[in-house]
Amino acid sequence: MKQKKSFLFISCDEAKHICDKAQYKEASILEKMKLNVRYLWCKVTRSYIKRNKKLTHTIKSSNINCLNNSEKQHLQKQFKQELKKQQ
């Protein structure tokens, strides 16, 4: 027998998916409402949201300096030259 799907109540998996969408500003208002209802009574969802917020904050506040394309190409060229010397 098929269960009737509730309007506001969602599963933990759905809540996690909506939480991830909300992190990237892709969740609709209805999805956010459903997530908040789930958040009120589900310990697992609260824990997931807390970890997700902490991860997002850590990534945004990190000061990562990456190589630009010209630096990558220069490094690759040097690497290939060193490989040729080894052979």
PyMOL Python script that loads the backbone (N, CA, C, O; Angstrom):
from pymol import cmd

cmd.read_pdbstr("""\
ATOM      1  N   MET A   1       0.831  -1.176   0.000  1.00  0.00           N
ATOM      2  CA  MET A   1       0.000   0.000   0.000  1.00  0.00           C
ATOM      3  C   MET A   1       0.879   1.244   0.000  1.00  0.00           C
ATOM      4  O   MET A   1       1.830   1.333   0.776  1.00  0.00           O
ATOM      5  N   LYS A   2       0.576   2.173  -0.839  1.00  0.00           N
ATOM      6  CA  LYS A   2       1.371   3.386  -0.985  1.00  0.00           C
ATOM      7  C   LYS A   2       0.979   4.413   0.074  1.00  0.00           C
ATOM      8  O   LYS A   2      -0.204   4.662   0.304  1.00  0.00           O
ATOM      9  N   GLN A   3       1.989   5.006   0.715  1.00  0.00           N
ATOM     10  CA  GLN A   3       1.709   6.034   1.706  1.00  0.00           C
ATOM     11  C   GLN A   3       1.498   7.369   1.026  1.00  0.00           C
ATOM     12  O   GLN A   3       2.125   7.678   0.013  1.00  0.00           O
ATOM     13  N   LYS A   4       0.607   8.149   1.601  1.00  0.00           N
ATOM     14  CA  LYS A   4       0.339   9.482   1.077  1.00  0.00           C
ATOM     15  C   LYS A   4       1.493  10.398   1.470  1.00  0.00           C
ATOM     16  O   LYS A   4       1.892  10.431   2.634  1.00  0.00           O
ATOM     17  N   LYS A   5       2.013  11.121   0.531  1.00  0.00           N
ATOM     18  CA  LYS A   5       3.127  12.018   0.786  1.00  0.00           C
ATOM     19  C   LYS A   5       2.617  13.294   1.451  1.00  0.00           C
ATOM     20  O   LYS A   5       1.684  13.930   0.961  1.00  0.00           O
ATOM     21  N   SER A   6       3.232  13.657   2.556  1.00  0.00           N
ATOM     22  CA  SER A   6       2.816  14.836   3.299  1.00  0.00           C
ATOM     23  C   SER A   6       3.308  16.110   2.619  1.00  0.00           C
ATOM     24  O   SER A   6       4.330  16.113   1.932  1.00  0.00           O
ATOM     25  N   PHE A   7       2.572  17.171   2.823  1.00  0.00           N
ATOM     26  CA  PHE A   7       2.900  18.447   2.193  1.00  0.00           C
ATOM     27  C   PHE A   7       4.138  19.090   2.812  1.00  0.00           C
ATOM     28  O   PHE A   7       5.017  19.557   2.088  1.00  0.00           O
ATOM     29  N   LEU A   8       4.219  19.120   4.142  1.00  0.00           N
ATOM     30  CA  LEU A   8       5.333  19.805   4.798  1.00  0.00           C
ATOM     31  C   LEU A   8       6.395  18.870   5.368  1.00  0.00           C
ATOM     32  O   LEU A   8       7.527  19.300   5.593  1.00  0.00           O
ATOM     33  N   PHE A   9       6.062  17.614   5.605  1.00  0.00           N
ATOM     34  CA  PHE A   9       7.017  16.712   6.230  1.00  0.00           C
ATOM     35  C   PHE A   9       7.830  15.980   5.168  1.00  0.00           C
ATOM     36  O   PHE A   9       7.280  15.410   4.226  1.00  0.00           O
ATOM     37  N   ILE A  10       9.140  16.007   5.339  1.00  0.00           N
ATOM     38  CA  ILE A  10      10.063  15.416   4.373  1.00  0.00           C
ATOM     39  C   ILE A  10      10.981  14.434   5.089  1.00  0.00           C
ATOM     40  O   ILE A  10      11.092  14.460   6.315  1.00  0.00           O
ATOM     41  N   SER A  11      11.629  13.580   4.333  1.00  0.00           N
ATOM     42  CA  SER A  11      12.568  12.610   4.909  1.00  0.00           C
ATOM     43  C   SER A  11      13.909  13.290   5.196  1.00  0.00           C
ATOM     44  O   SER A  11      14.161  14.417   4.771  1.00  0.00           O
ATOM     45  N   CYS A  12      14.747  12.579   5.919  1.00  0.00           N
ATOM     46  CA  CYS A  12      16.093  13.098   6.221  1.00  0.00           C
ATOM     47  C   CYS A  12      16.892  13.312   4.936  1.00  0.00           C
ATOM     48  O   CYS A  12      17.599  14.310   4.798  1.00  0.00           O
ATOM     49  N   ASP A  13      16.779  12.381   4.006  1.00  0.00           N
ATOM     50  CA  ASP A  13      17.518  12.507   2.745  1.00  0.00           C
ATOM     51  C   ASP A  13      17.074  13.740   1.967  1.00  0.00           C
ATOM     52  O   ASP A  13      17.899  14.462   1.407  1.00  0.00           O
ATOM     53  N   GLU A  14      15.764  13.974   1.936  1.00  0.00           N
ATOM     54  CA  GLU A  14      15.261  15.169   1.255  1.00  0.00           C
ATOM     55  C   GLU A  14      15.750  16.431   1.959  1.00  0.00           C
ATOM     56  O   GLU A  14      16.104  17.417   1.312  1.00  0.00           O
ATOM     57  N   ALA A  15      15.765  16.388   3.294  1.00  0.00           N
ATOM     58  CA  ALA A  15      16.224  17.544   4.067  1.00  0.00           C
ATOM     59  C   ALA A  15      17.690  17.844   3.769  1.00  0.00           C
ATOM     60  O   ALA A  15      18.070  19.007   3.635  1.00  0.00           O
ATOM     61  N   LYS A  16      18.504  16.817   3.665  1.00  0.00           N
ATOM     62  CA  LYS A  16      19.924  17.013   3.352  1.00  0.00           C
ATOM     63  C   LYS A  16      20.097  17.620   1.966  1.00  0.00           C
ATOM     64  O   LYS A  16      20.920  18.512   1.758  1.00  0.00           O
ATOM     65  N   HIS A  17      19.306  17.118   1.024  1.00  0.00           N
ATOM     66  CA  HIS A  17      19.377  17.643  -0.343  1.00  0.00           C
ATOM     67  C   HIS A  17      18.959  19.120  -0.381  1.00  0.00           C
ATOM     68  O   HIS A  17      19.609  19.935  -1.035  1.00  0.00           O
ATOM     69  N   ILE A  18      17.887  19.453   0.313  1.00  0.00           N
ATOM     70  CA  ILE A  18      17.414  20.844   0.352  1.00  0.00           C
ATOM     71  C   ILE A  18      18.430  21.729   1.064  1.00  0.00           C
ATOM     72  O   ILE A  18      18.646  22.873   0.663  1.00  0.00           O
ATOM     73  N   CYS A  19      19.051  21.209   2.112  1.00  0.00           N
ATOM     74  CA  CYS A  19      20.078  21.969   2.835  1.00  0.00           C
ATOM     75  C   CYS A  19      21.236  22.307   1.907  1.00  0.00           C
ATOM     76  O   CYS A  19      21.740  23.429   1.920  1.00  0.00           O
ATOM     77  N   ASP A  20      21.655  21.344   1.109  1.00  0.00           N
ATOM     78  CA  ASP A  20      22.738  21.589   0.152  1.00  0.00           C
ATOM     79  C   ASP A  20      22.319  22.622  -0.891  1.00  0.00           C
ATOM     80  O   ASP A  20      23.109  23.489  -1.265  1.00  0.00           O
ATOM     81  N   LYS A  21      21.071  22.526  -1.361  1.00  0.00           N
ATOM     82  CA  LYS A  21      20.571  23.500  -2.332  1.00  0.00           C
ATOM     83  C   LYS A  21      20.508  24.894  -1.712  1.00  0.00           C
ATOM     84  O   LYS A  21      20.846  25.882  -2.363  1.00  0.00           O
ATOM     85  N   ALA A  22      20.079  24.970  -0.459  1.00  0.00           N
ATOM     86  CA  ALA A  22      19.973  26.263   0.226  1.00  0.00           C
ATOM     87  C   ALA A  22      21.350  26.898   0.403  1.00  0.00           C
ATOM     88  O   ALA A  22      21.488  28.120   0.357  1.00  0.00           O
ATOM     89  N   GLN A  23      22.355  26.069   0.603  1.00  0.00           N
ATOM     90  CA  GLN A  23      23.721  26.561   0.757  1.00  0.00           C
ATOM     91  C   GLN A  23      24.165  27.323  -0.487  1.00  0.00           C
ATOM     92  O   GLN A  23      24.897  28.307  -0.389  1.00  0.00           O
ATOM     93  N   TYR A  24      23.720  26.866  -1.654  1.00  0.00           N
ATOM     94  CA  TYR A  24      24.102  27.502  -2.913  1.00  0.00           C
ATOM     95  C   TYR A  24      23.012  28.421  -3.454  1.00  0.00           C
ATOM     96  O   TYR A  24      23.028  28.789  -4.628  1.00  0.00           O
ATOM     97  N   LYS A  25      22.067  28.788  -2.592  1.00  0.00           N
ATOM     98  CA  LYS A  25      20.979  29.719  -2.941  1.00  0.00           C
ATOM     99  C   LYS A  25      20.116  29.193  -4.086  1.00  0.00           C
ATOM    100  O   LYS A  25      19.659  29.972  -4.923  1.00  0.00           O
ATOM    101  N   GLU A  26      19.888  27.877  -4.131  1.00  0.00           N
ATOM    102  CA  GLU A  26      19.085  27.267  -5.181  1.00  0.00           C
ATOM    103  C   GLU A  26      17.755  26.724  -4.663  1.00  0.00           C
ATOM    104  O   GLU A  26      16.947  26.234  -5.452  1.00  0.00           O
ATOM    105  N   ALA A  27      17.513  26.801  -3.362  1.00  0.00           N
ATOM    106  CA  ALA A  27      16.292  26.249  -2.784  1.00  0.00           C
ATOM    107  C   ALA A  27      15.159  27.268  -2.859  1.00  0.00           C
ATOM    108  O   ALA A  27      15.367  28.469  -2.684  1.00  0.00           O
ATOM    109  N   SER A  28      13.954  26.762  -3.125  1.00  0.00           N
ATOM    110  CA  SER A  28      12.780  27.637  -3.177  1.00  0.00           C
ATOM    111  C   SER A  28      12.308  27.949  -1.756  1.00  0.00           C
ATOM    112  O   SER A  28      12.781  27.350  -0.790  1.00  0.00           O
ATOM    113  N   ILE A  29      11.389  28.873  -1.642  1.00  0.00           N
ATOM    114  CA  ILE A  29      10.852  29.250  -0.330  1.00  0.00           C
ATOM    115  C   ILE A  29      10.123  28.067   0.296  1.00  0.00           C
ATOM    116  O   ILE A  29      10.253  27.823   1.496  1.00  0.00           O
ATOM    117  N   LEU A  30       9.361  27.334  -0.503  1.00  0.00           N
ATOM    118  CA  LEU A  30       8.638  26.163   0.000  1.00  0.00           C
ATOM    119  C   LEU A  30       9.614  25.107   0.519  1.00  0.00           C
ATOM    120  O   LEU A  30       9.373  24.504   1.564  1.00  0.00           O
ATOM    121  N   GLU A  31      10.698  24.883  -0.195  1.00  0.00           N
ATOM    122  CA  GLU A  31      11.701  23.914   0.253  1.00  0.00           C
ATOM    123  C   GLU A  31      12.342  24.364   1.561  1.00  0.00           C
ATOM    124  O   GLU A  31      12.591  23.544   2.444  1.00  0.00           O
ATOM    125  N   LYS A  32      12.609  25.647   1.688  1.00  0.00           N
ATOM    126  CA  LYS A  32      13.184  26.168   2.929  1.00  0.00           C
ATOM    127  C   LYS A  32      12.211  26.000   4.090  1.00  0.00           C
ATOM    128  O   LYS A  32      12.624  25.690   5.207  1.00  0.00           O
ATOM    129  N   MET A  33      10.907  26.207   3.827  1.00  0.00           N
ATOM    130  CA  MET A  33       9.895  26.001   4.867  1.00  0.00           C
ATOM    131  C   MET A  33       9.881  24.543   5.309  1.00  0.00           C
ATOM    132  O   MET A  33       9.846  24.257   6.506  1.00  0.00           O
ATOM    133  N   LYS A  34       9.907  23.628   4.360  1.00  0.00           N
ATOM    134  CA  LYS A  34       9.920  22.201   4.677  1.00  0.00           C
ATOM    135  C   LYS A  34      11.157  21.842   5.495  1.00  0.00           C
ATOM    136  O   LYS A  34      11.079  21.061   6.443  1.00  0.00           O
ATOM    137  N   LEU A  35      12.283  22.411   5.125  1.00  0.00           N
ATOM    138  CA  LEU A  35      13.528  22.156   5.847  1.00  0.00           C
ATOM    139  C   LEU A  35      13.429  22.668   7.282  1.00  0.00           C
ATOM    140  O   LEU A  35      13.874  21.995   8.213  1.00  0.00           O
ATOM    141  N   ASN A  36      12.851  23.849   7.465  1.00  0.00           N
ATOM    142  CA  ASN A  36      12.705  24.408   8.810  1.00  0.00           C
ATOM    143  C   ASN A  36      11.767  23.577   9.673  1.00  0.00           C
ATOM    144  O   ASN A  36      12.011  23.426  10.870  1.00  0.00           O
ATOM    145  N   VAL A  37      10.699  23.033   9.091  1.00  0.00           N
ATOM    146  CA  VAL A  37       9.798  22.156   9.845  1.00  0.00           C
ATOM    147  C   VAL A  37      10.555  20.909  10.280  1.00  0.00           C
ATOM    148  O   VAL A  37      10.443  20.479  11.428  1.00  0.00           O
ATOM    149  N   ARG A  38      11.315  20.337   9.380  1.00  0.00           N
ATOM    150  CA  ARG A  38      12.104  19.143   9.698  1.00  0.00           C
ATOM    151  C   ARG A  38      13.161  19.473  10.763  1.00  0.00           C
ATOM    152  O   ARG A  38      13.425  18.667  11.654  1.00  0.00           O
ATOM    153  N   TYR A  39      13.750  20.646  10.660  1.00  0.00           N
ATOM    154  CA  TYR A  39      14.794  21.101  11.586  1.00  0.00           C
ATOM    155  C   TYR A  39      14.276  21.162  13.025  1.00  0.00           C
ATOM    156  O   TYR A  39      15.017  20.884  13.968  1.00  0.00           O
ATOM    157  N   LEU A  40      13.010  21.525  13.186  1.00  0.00           N
ATOM    158  CA  LEU A  40      12.435  21.691  14.520  1.00  0.00           C
ATOM    159  C   LEU A  40      12.415  20.401  15.329  1.00  0.00           C
ATOM    160  O   LEU A  40      12.571  20.442  16.550  1.00  0.00           O
ATOM    161  N   TRP A  41      12.228  19.265  14.683  1.00  0.00           N
ATOM    162  CA  TRP A  41      12.072  18.040  15.451  1.00  0.00           C
ATOM    163  C   TRP A  41      13.077  16.938  15.152  1.00  0.00           C
ATOM    164  O   TRP A  41      13.053  15.899  15.813  1.00  0.00           O
ATOM    165  N   CYS A  42      13.951  17.129  14.188  1.00  0.00           N
ATOM    166  CA  CYS A  42      14.883  16.058  13.821  1.00  0.00           C
ATOM    167  C   CYS A  42      16.314  16.405  14.236  1.00  0.00           C
ATOM    168  O   CYS A  42      16.904  17.370  13.749  1.00  0.00           O
ATOM    169  N   LYS A  43      16.848  15.604  15.135  1.00  0.00           N
ATOM    170  CA  LYS A  43      18.207  15.820  15.633  1.00  0.00           C
ATOM    171  C   LYS A  43      19.256  15.601  14.538  1.00  0.00           C
ATOM    172  O   LYS A  43      20.256  16.317  14.482  1.00  0.00           O
ATOM    173  N   VAL A  44      19.029  14.620  13.679  1.00  0.00           N
ATOM    174  CA  VAL A  44      19.970  14.309  12.597  1.00  0.00           C
ATOM    175  C   VAL A  44      20.055  15.480  11.617  1.00  0.00           C
ATOM    176  O   VAL A  44      21.142  15.861  11.182  1.00  0.00           O
ATOM    177  N   THR A  45      18.896  16.044  11.277  1.00  0.00           N
ATOM    178  CA  THR A  45      18.865  17.181  10.350  1.00  0.00           C
ATOM    179  C   THR A  45      19.557  18.393  10.960  1.00  0.00           C
ATOM    180  O   THR A  45      20.310  19.089  10.279  1.00  0.00           O
ATOM    181  N   ARG A  46      19.301  18.649  12.246  1.00  0.00           N
ATOM    182  CA  ARG A  46      19.973  19.776  12.918  1.00  0.00           C
ATOM    183  C   ARG A  46      21.483  19.604  12.874  1.00  0.00           C
ATOM    184  O   ARG A  46      22.217  20.557  12.611  1.00  0.00           O
ATOM    185  N   SER A  47      21.943  18.391  13.131  1.00  0.00           N
ATOM    186  CA  SER A  47      23.378  18.107  13.110  1.00  0.00           C
ATOM    187  C   SER A  47      23.957  18.320  11.713  1.00  0.00           C
ATOM    188  O   SER A  47      25.030  18.905  11.568  1.00  0.00           O
ATOM    189  N   TYR A  48      23.249  17.848  10.688  1.00  0.00           N
ATOM    190  CA  TYR A  48      23.717  17.996   9.304  1.00  0.00           C
ATOM    191  C   TYR A  48      23.798  19.471   8.915  1.00  0.00           C
ATOM    192  O   TYR A  48      24.782  19.907   8.317  1.00  0.00           O
ATOM    193  N   ILE A  49      22.765  20.231   9.255  1.00  0.00           N
ATOM    194  CA  ILE A  49      22.741  21.661   8.921  1.00  0.00           C
ATOM    195  C   ILE A  49      23.876  22.392   9.637  1.00  0.00           C
ATOM    196  O   ILE A  49      24.528  23.261   9.059  1.00  0.00           O
ATOM    197  N   LYS A  50      24.101  22.032  10.891  1.00  0.00           N
ATOM    198  CA  LYS A  50      25.176  22.665  11.667  1.00  0.00           C
ATOM    199  C   LYS A  50      26.538  22.408  11.019  1.00  0.00           C
ATOM    200  O   LYS A  50      27.342  23.328  10.869  1.00  0.00           O
ATOM    201  N   ARG A  51      26.793  21.147  10.633  1.00  0.00           N
ATOM    202  CA  ARG A  51      28.063  20.810   9.982  1.00  0.00           C
ATOM    203  C   ARG A  51      28.192  21.486   8.620  1.00  0.00           C
ATOM    204  O   ARG A  51      29.278  21.925   8.240  1.00  0.00           O
ATOM    205  N   ASN A  52      27.090  21.568   7.893  1.00  0.00           N
ATOM    206  CA  ASN A  52      27.094  22.184   6.571  1.00  0.00           C
ATOM    207  C   ASN A  52      27.405  23.679   6.677  1.00  0.00           C
ATOM    208  O   ASN A  52      28.174  24.215   5.879  1.00  0.00           O
ATOM    209  N   LYS A  53      26.804  24.348   7.664  1.00  0.00           N
ATOM    210  CA  LYS A  53      27.071  25.778   7.867  1.00  0.00           C
ATOM    211  C   LYS A  53      28.528  26.005   8.262  1.00  0.00           C
ATOM    212  O   LYS A  53      29.165  26.950   7.795  1.00  0.00           O
ATOM    213  N   LYS A  54      29.050  25.133   9.123  1.00  0.00           N
ATOM    214  CA  LYS A  54      30.441  25.256   9.563  1.00  0.00           C
ATOM    215  C   LYS A  54      31.397  25.072   8.384  1.00  0.00           C
ATOM    216  O   LYS A  54      32.365  25.819   8.246  1.00  0.00           O
ATOM    217  N   LEU A  55      31.126  24.085   7.543  1.00  0.00           N
ATOM    218  CA  LEU A  55      31.954  23.841   6.364  1.00  0.00           C
ATOM    219  C   LEU A  55      31.907  25.029   5.409  1.00  0.00           C
ATOM    220  O   LEU A  55      32.943  25.467   4.908  1.00  0.00           O
ATOM    221  N   THR A  56      30.712  25.549   5.158  1.00  0.00           N
ATOM    222  CA  THR A  56      30.549  26.694   4.264  1.00  0.00           C
ATOM    223  C   THR A  56      31.317  27.898   4.790  1.00  0.00           C
ATOM    224  O   THR A  56      32.004  28.581   4.031  1.00  0.00           O
ATOM    225  N   HIS A  57      31.201  28.158   6.086  1.00  0.00           N
ATOM    226  CA  HIS A  57      31.904  29.295   6.690  1.00  0.00           C
ATOM    227  C   HIS A  57      33.417  29.116   6.574  1.00  0.00           C
ATOM    228  O   HIS A  57      34.133  30.065   6.255  1.00  0.00           O
ATOM    229  N   THR A  58      33.899  27.915   6.828  1.00  0.00           N
ATOM    230  CA  THR A  58      35.338  27.641   6.754  1.00  0.00           C
ATOM    231  C   THR A  58      35.869  27.861   5.346  1.00  0.00           C
ATOM    232  O   THR A  58      36.930  28.457   5.161  1.00  0.00           O
ATOM    233  N   ILE A  59      35.136  27.383   4.364  1.00  0.00           N
ATOM    234  CA  ILE A  59      35.574  27.534   2.971  1.00  0.00           C
ATOM    235  C   ILE A  59      35.555  28.995   2.550  1.00  0.00           C
ATOM    236  O   ILE A  59      36.482  29.462   1.888  1.00  0.00           O
ATOM    237  N   LYS A  60      34.504  29.723   2.930  1.00  0.00           N
ATOM    238  CA  LYS A  60      34.408  31.132   2.542  1.00  0.00           C
ATOM    239  C   LYS A  60      35.473  31.984   3.227  1.00  0.00           C
ATOM    240  O   LYS A  60      35.978  32.940   2.637  1.00  0.00           O
ATOM    241  N   SER A  61      35.817  31.642   4.469  1.00  0.00           N
ATOM    242  CA  SER A  61      36.779  32.460   5.201  1.00  0.00           C
ATOM    243  C   SER A  61      38.230  32.070   4.922  1.00  0.00           C
ATOM    244  O   SER A  61      39.148  32.777   5.337  1.00  0.00           O
ATOM    245  N   SER A  62      38.446  30.957   4.226  1.00  0.00           N
ATOM    246  CA  SER A  62      39.817  30.539   3.931  1.00  0.00           C
ATOM    247  C   SER A  62      40.418  31.455   2.871  1.00  0.00           C
ATOM    248  O   SER A  62      39.722  31.955   1.987  1.00  0.00           O
ATOM    249  N   ASN A  63      41.694  31.656   2.979  1.00  0.00           N
ATOM    250  CA  ASN A  63      42.400  32.522   2.038  1.00  0.00           C
ATOM    251  C   ASN A  63      43.305  31.640   1.183  1.00  0.00           C
ATOM    252  O   ASN A  63      44.489  31.471   1.474  1.00  0.00           O
ATOM    253  N   ILE A  64      42.729  31.087   0.135  1.00  0.00           N
ATOM    254  CA  ILE A  64      43.459  30.151  -0.719  1.00  0.00           C
ATOM    255  C   ILE A  64      44.009  30.891  -1.930  1.00  0.00           C
ATOM    256  O   ILE A  64      43.276  31.574  -2.644  1.00  0.00           O
ATOM    257  N   ASN A  65      45.295  30.747  -2.145  1.00  0.00           N
ATOM    258  CA  ASN A  65      45.936  31.344  -3.315  1.00  0.00           C
ATOM    259  C   ASN A  65      46.318  30.229  -4.276  1.00  0.00           C
ATOM    260  O   ASN A  65      47.142  29.375  -3.952  1.00  0.00           O
ATOM    261  N   CYS A  66      45.721  30.242  -5.445  1.00  0.00           N
ATOM    262  CA  CYS A  66      45.992  29.221  -6.462  1.00  0.00           C
ATOM    263  C   CYS A  66      46.882  29.800  -7.555  1.00  0.00           C
ATOM    264  O   CYS A  66      46.994  31.015  -7.718  1.00  0.00           O
ATOM    265  N   LEU A  67      47.498  28.911  -8.283  1.00  0.00           N
ATOM    266  CA  LEU A  67      48.315  29.340  -9.416  1.00  0.00           C
ATOM    267  C   LEU A  67      47.416  29.769 -10.568  1.00  0.00           C
ATOM    268  O   LEU A  67      46.375  29.162 -10.818  1.00  0.00           O
ATOM    269  N   ASN A  68      47.825  30.812 -11.259  1.00  0.00           N
ATOM    270  CA  ASN A  68      47.069  31.182 -12.462  1.00  0.00           C
ATOM    271  C   ASN A  68      47.561  30.316 -13.625  1.00  0.00           C
ATOM    272  O   ASN A  68      48.503  29.540 -13.463  1.00  0.00           O
ATOM    273  N   ASN A  69      46.935  30.444 -14.784  1.00  0.00           N
ATOM    274  CA  ASN A  69      47.247  29.563 -15.919  1.00  0.00           C
ATOM    275  C   ASN A  69      48.690  29.676 -16.388  1.00  0.00           C
ATOM    276  O   ASN A  69      49.316  28.662 -16.698  1.00  0.00           O
ATOM    277  N   SER A  70      49.227  30.884 -16.445  1.00  0.00           N
ATOM    278  CA  SER A  70      50.608  31.038 -16.921  1.00  0.00           C
ATOM    279  C   SER A  70      51.593  30.386 -15.946  1.00  0.00           C
ATOM    280  O   SER A  70      52.577  29.782 -16.373  1.00  0.00           O
ATOM    281  N   GLU A  71      51.336  30.504 -14.658  1.00  0.00           N
ATOM    282  CA  GLU A  71      52.203  29.858 -13.669  1.00  0.00           C
ATOM    283  C   GLU A  71      52.114  28.333 -13.773  1.00  0.00           C
ATOM    284  O   GLU A  71      53.121  27.635 -13.652  1.00  0.00           O
ATOM    285  N   LYS A  72      50.908  27.829 -13.996  1.00  0.00           N
ATOM    286  CA  LYS A  72      50.729  26.381 -14.157  1.00  0.00           C
ATOM    287  C   LYS A  72      51.489  25.873 -15.374  1.00  0.00           C
ATOM    288  O   LYS A  72      52.160  24.843 -15.309  1.00  0.00           O
ATOM    289  N   GLN A  73      51.382  26.601 -16.488  1.00  0.00           N
ATOM    290  CA  GLN A  73      52.066  26.191 -17.714  1.00  0.00           C
ATOM    291  C   GLN A  73      53.578  26.224 -17.529  1.00  0.00           C
ATOM    292  O   GLN A  73      54.281  25.324 -17.988  1.00  0.00           O
ATOM    293  N   HIS A  74      54.077  27.253 -16.862  1.00  0.00           N
ATOM    294  CA  HIS A  74      55.512  27.366 -16.606  1.00  0.00           C
ATOM    295  C   HIS A  74      55.982  26.193 -15.739  1.00  0.00           C
ATOM    296  O   HIS A  74      57.020  25.591 -16.015  1.00  0.00           O
ATOM    297  N   LEU A  75      55.235  25.877 -14.717  1.00  0.00           N
ATOM    298  CA  LEU A  75      55.576  24.774 -13.831  1.00  0.00           C
ATOM    299  C   LEU A  75      55.536  23.440 -14.580  1.00  0.00           C
ATOM    300  O   LEU A  75      56.391  22.578 -14.375  1.00  0.00           O
ATOM    301  N   GLN A  76      54.544  23.283 -15.440  1.00  0.00           N
ATOM    302  CA  GLN A  76      54.426  22.066 -16.240  1.00  0.00           C
ATOM    303  C   GLN A  76      55.615  21.919 -17.197  1.00  0.00           C
ATOM    304  O   GLN A  76      56.151  20.827 -17.382  1.00  0.00           O
ATOM    305  N   LYS A  77      56.005  23.027 -17.790  1.00  0.00           N
ATOM    306  CA  LYS A  77      57.144  23.025 -18.714  1.00  0.00           C
ATOM    307  C   LYS A  77      58.419  22.618 -17.973  1.00  0.00           C
ATOM    308  O   LYS A  77      59.189  21.798 -18.474  1.00  0.00           O
ATOM    309  N   GLN A  78      58.645  23.177 -16.801  1.00  0.00           N
ATOM    310  CA  GLN A  78      59.820  22.828 -16.003  1.00  0.00           C
ATOM    311  C   GLN A  78      59.795  21.348 -15.619  1.00  0.00           C
ATOM    312  O   GLN A  78      60.819  20.665 -15.648  1.00  0.00           O
ATOM    313  N   PHE A  79      58.625  20.880 -15.265  1.00  0.00           N
ATOM    314  CA  PHE A  79      58.476  19.479 -14.876  1.00  0.00           C
ATOM    315  C   PHE A  79      58.835  18.549 -16.034  1.00  0.00           C
ATOM    316  O   PHE A  79      59.545  17.562 -15.843  1.00  0.00           O
ATOM    317  N   LYS A  80      58.351  18.860 -17.219  1.00  0.00           N
ATOM    318  CA  LYS A  80      58.649  18.048 -18.402  1.00  0.00           C
ATOM    319  C   LYS A  80      60.136  18.073 -18.726  1.00  0.00           C
ATOM    320  O   LYS A  80      60.703  17.051 -19.113  1.00  0.00           O
ATOM    321  N   GLN A  81      60.772  19.233 -18.572  1.00  0.00           N
ATOM    322  CA  GLN A  81      62.212  19.341 -18.821  1.00  0.00           C
ATOM    323  C   GLN A  81      62.992  18.471 -17.840  1.00  0.00           C
ATOM    324  O   GLN A  81      63.945  17.792 -18.222  1.00  0.00           O
ATOM    325  N   GLU A  82      62.586  18.496 -16.589  1.00  0.00           N
ATOM    326  CA  GLU A  82      63.259  17.673 -15.582  1.00  0.00           C
ATOM    327  C   GLU A  82      63.052  16.182 -15.861  1.00  0.00           C
ATOM    328  O   GLU A  82      63.951  15.373 -15.633  1.00  0.00           O
ATOM    329  N   LEU A  83      61.883  15.830 -16.346  1.00  0.00           N
ATOM    330  CA  LEU A  83      61.629  14.431 -16.703  1.00  0.00           C
ATOM    331  C   LEU A  83      62.529  13.981 -17.849  1.00  0.00           C
ATOM    332  O   LEU A  83      63.042  12.862 -17.837  1.00  0.00           O
ATOM    333  N   LYS A  84      62.720  14.848 -18.833  1.00  0.00           N
ATOM    334  CA  LYS A  84      63.589  14.522 -19.966  1.00  0.00           C
ATOM    335  C   LYS A  84      65.020  14.311 -19.501  1.00  0.00           C
ATOM    336  O   LYS A  84      65.715  13.435 -20.015  1.00  0.00           O
ATOM    337  N   LYS A  85      65.469  15.106 -18.532  1.00  0.00           N
ATOM    338  CA  LYS A  85      66.821  14.960 -17.999  1.00  0.00           C
ATOM    339  C   LYS A  85      66.990  13.609 -17.306  1.00  0.00           C
ATOM    340  O   LYS A  85      68.065  13.011 -17.362  1.00  0.00           O
ATOM    341  N   GLN A  86      65.942  13.133 -16.661  1.00  0.00           N
ATOM    342  CA  GLN A  86      65.995  11.874 -15.920  1.00  0.00           C
ATOM    343  C   GLN A  86      66.046  10.661 -16.849  1.00  0.00           C
ATOM    344  O   GLN A  86      66.554   9.608 -16.464  1.00  0.00           O
ATOM    345  N   GLN A  87      65.529  10.800 -18.060  1.00  0.00           N
ATOM    346  CA  GLN A  87      65.455   9.646 -18.970  1.00  0.00           C
ATOM    347  C   GLN A  87      66.680   9.460 -19.753  1.00  0.00           C
ATOM    348  O   GLN A  87      66.764   8.532 -20.557  1.00  0.00           O
TER     349      GLN A  87
END
""", "prot")
cmd.dss("prot")
cmd.show_as("cartoon", "prot")
cmd.util.cbc("prot")
cmd.orient("prot")
